[in-house]
Each structure stands twice: as C-alpha cells, then as structure tokens.
C-alpha cells in the first residue's frame, strides 16, 4: 500500500518535513509480482528484475521487506538484482530514506549498487555523459569488505563512470544487520557549483559535498527514486560466487525545498 502526504508549509523545518511518499509494500509474503510493483510504485516507465523473478516479500519484525535476489555469477542490472525509476515530482531539494539488510552470507566481492535519487529527462547511469541538460544520479554502493560510498554522476566528475565519495574508513555494512540510509540532494543555482549531497548511515554523516553542479540552468530538479541494485562494475570479477540477496524497507521521500 502506498501513502502520499503533502508538506505542512513553509513554517515546518526541513528536519521535520512530512513524507511526500511513504511506501508500505502490498501483498503477503511470497513472490513480488509486477502487478504488485505497479500498485506500490505508480508512474514508473520500466522495471528490471521483477519479471525475471528476482523479487519477493518477506515479513521481518512485523513489517514487509522487499527481498531482491542477486543470482550467482550475475553482473549488471540486466542479469541480477532489480531496477526502476519512481517519479515524485520536480523539486529543488529532497531527501530519501530507506533501510537495507544484506544476506547473512553476503559476499561483497568488489561492490554493487544500492538505491538513491536522480533527476532530469534521462536516467544517467552506466557511463552516460553528464552535460547539465539531461540529468544526474546519486546511488549508494557497497564495496569490498563491506565499505560504503556514494556513487555520483554530476557535471564535473573526474571519470566517464561517475564520481566516488567514500564513507569513513571505519564504516562497514554488516551482513544480517539492517542499515538505515538517508540521502539529501539540493540542486545548484543556474551556472553555479553550489549543489549539495549529504548521505547518512544509521544517522551518522558519511558524505557531505556542497560544491556540486547537477545542471546548467534550472530546467530540471531532483524528481525520482532511482531504485537500482545489482553487482557491478561491468565484468565477471564483480560477480557473486553464489546466490545472495538484500532486503529493503521503509522507503520515504521528504521534500525539503
């Protein structure tokens, strides 16, 4: 079941903004079907993974979690995991919250993607050019040994394949234990490098960047959850050696501006 809320107005502080979108997965424990997904995530133009049977619902701590399968040997969104883009309207600043719990037998290998935020007419991933006119994206990654980072496509990234902002050295994703992710994106003013990104894990600030440029003008803003999770990287050296999964719950979007 999905719920939509409006913000309470200018008098409300950013920290206490009510969720615009609060997701409660529909259906009983078992396979998570495309029909259920259409109900829970209305307005998406595509999905990967669910039609291939990679999604199921499990009940944990008396609430439903979406379990996403990463099959043995899979690399990339077309082979394992799941992905879609959920639009929530165009805004100048927004916050995404969710929980992720990795399989007790999770093998981090070299890394993989977790959900984040994006904006613009094009979904910018996979080495797409960031020209400030088509879009941007921010995702979380797990990396080798459970380290974490924000994986970001922005106008001044140092590589064709985005930018990497590492979490503190002592951070680790722990298999079998839920981690609460909170991500805020603030758009830059036209022609300026004053956009911001902040990422927290379990309410500890992991990443703070305040000189990013997401766009040239003001033709788009932050507008979608980029639910995108898979192993990779782009070759078999990133692949899991056995079937593993991650579980997701508690998706919220809060509009900050």
N, C-alpha and C positions, 0 to 999 in steps of 0.2 A: 504494500500500500504506500502511496506517495502522499506527502503533505506539502502544501505551499503556504508560506507566510509572507506578509509584507513587513518591511521595516517600520518602526514606530515613529519615524520622523527625525528631524534634524536635532531635536533635543537629546536623542539617545546617543550615548558614547559609542565609539567604534567597538570597544571591548564587549559591550552588552547588546550589540545589534542582534535582532532576532533572525533565525534562519529564514532565508527565502525558499530553500529547498531542504527538506529533511526526508531521507529515504528509509522506509521500512520495507524490506523485501516481502513480496507477496508469495503465497502458496505454502504448502507443507514441505517438510524435509524430503529430499529426493532430487531428481534432475531439475535443473533450472532451464526452462524451455524458452524458446524465442518469444512465444506468446506472453509468458510472464515478464520477460525483459521489456517487451513493448508497453506493458502496463506500468512497470516500475520506472522506466526511463523514456517517457514520451518525447517525440520530436527528433530522435536520432535518425540519421540518414543511412547508417550502416552498422553492422556488427561483425566481429570476427570471433570465432571460438565457440560460441554457444551452439550454433548449428552443427558444429563438429563434436558436440558432447563434452566440452571442457568445463561446463559449469554445473554446480549442484548446490542445493541449500542444506545446511546443517544447523541444528539448534545447539547453541552453546551458551551457558549462563542465562538460559531462558530467553534468548534472543536469536533471530536468524542471522547466519553468516553466509555470504556467497563464497563457496569454495571453488577456486579456479585451478584446473589441472595443467601442469607442465609435463607433457609426455617425455619419456626417455629419449634423448637424442634430439630434442626439438630446439630450434633456434629461430627467433623472429616471430612476429605476430601471426604470420600465415601458417606456422607449423604448431605452435603451442600457445598456451595462455588465452587471453581474450582481449578484445578492444572495441571501443566505440567512443563517440563524442556526443556528450549530452549538453544541449544549449540551454542557458538560463537567462538570456537577455544580455545586452551590452552595457558594461559598467566601467567606471574609472578605477575602481578598486574592489577586490573581492577576496574572500577567504574560503578555503576548502578545508574540511576536517573529515577524517576517517580513521578507522583502526585497521591494522593489518596484523595477521598472525601467521607465521610460517610453520609449515610441517615440522614435527619434531625431528624428522630425519632429513630436513632440508639440506641440500648441498649447494653452497653459494657459488661454486666454480669461479668464474671471473666476474659475473654480475648479471643483472637484469633490471627491467623497468617496473615501476610502480606508478599508480595514478597521480595526476596533477591537474594543472589548469592550462588553458590555451585561449587564443583569441584570433580573430581575423577571418577572412573568407576562405582561407586554405588551411588545412591541418598540416602544420610544419613539423615534420619528423624525417628520419632516415636520410639525412644529408641534403634536405631541401634548402634552397637559397633563402636567406632572410634579408629581404630588401626593404623592409619597413612599410610595404604596401599590401602584403598578403597575409601576414600573421606571425605568431610566435608560439612557443610552448615551453612549459616547465613540468618536469616529472621528477619523481624521486627514483633513485637507483639503490639496490643493494649491490655491494661489491665483494670481492674476495675476503674471506674470513669474517663476513658479516658487517663490514664497514658500510657507511652510507654516504650519499652525496645528492645534491640537486643537479639534474641534467637539463641544461637550458639552451634553447635556441633564441638568440637575440641578435641585434644588428651588428654588434662589434665582437662577436665570438671569434676566438683565435683559430678555429678549425671549421672545415666544412661540416663536420659532425658535432656541432654544438660546443658547449662550454660545460665544464665540470667544477662544481663548488663542493669541496669535500666537507663532510661533517667532522667534528673534532676527533682527534686520533683515538680517544678512549671510548668513543661510541661504538656499540655493536647491536645489530639486530640479533635477537636470541631465538633460535628455533623453539617453537612451542609456547612462546610468550607474546602476548599482544603488545603492539607499539602504537601509540596514538600520534598520528601525523596532523600537523596544522600548517597550512601554507597560505601566505598572503602575497598577492600581486597588486602593485599600484602602477598604473600607466604613466608614462612620461608625458611631459608637455611637448607640444609640437616642436620638432627640431632640437630638442634638448636630451641630454643623457642624465635624466633625473628620475627615471623609473626605479621602482623598488621591488625586491623579493626578500621575503623572510620565511624561514622554514623552522618549525619546532618539532621535536620528537619527545613525547611524554612531557610536554610543556617546558622543555629545555631548548633554548635557542641554538639551532645548529648552523644556520646560514643567514647572513644579513648583507644585502647588497643594495646600494642606494644610488648607483650611477649607471643604470642600465637604460638602453634605448630599445623599446619594444616596437616603435612605429615612427614614421617620418612626420605625419600630420596627426589628425585626430579622426581618421576615417573608421577606426575600429577600436574596441576596448577588450577587456577580459570578458569572455562570453560563454565559456563551456568548461565542464569537467572533461578532461581527457583521460577516460578510463582505458589504460593501456598497460598491459602487464605480460611479460614474456622474458625468456632468457636471451641475452644478446645485447650488443655485439652482432656479428654477421658471419661467423663461421663456426664449425663444429667444436672448436676449442672452448666455446662458451656453453655447450650443451650439458644438461643434467645427465648423470650416468644411470638414473632410474626415474620412474615416475615420482613426482613430488607435487605439492600443492601449496597455495596460500589462501587464506580466508580473509574476507573484507566485510566490514560492518560500520554502521554509524555515519554514513555519508551526510554531510551538511554543507550548504553554501550560505555564507553570510555576505551581504552587500555592505561594503564599507564606505563607498562613495559612488 
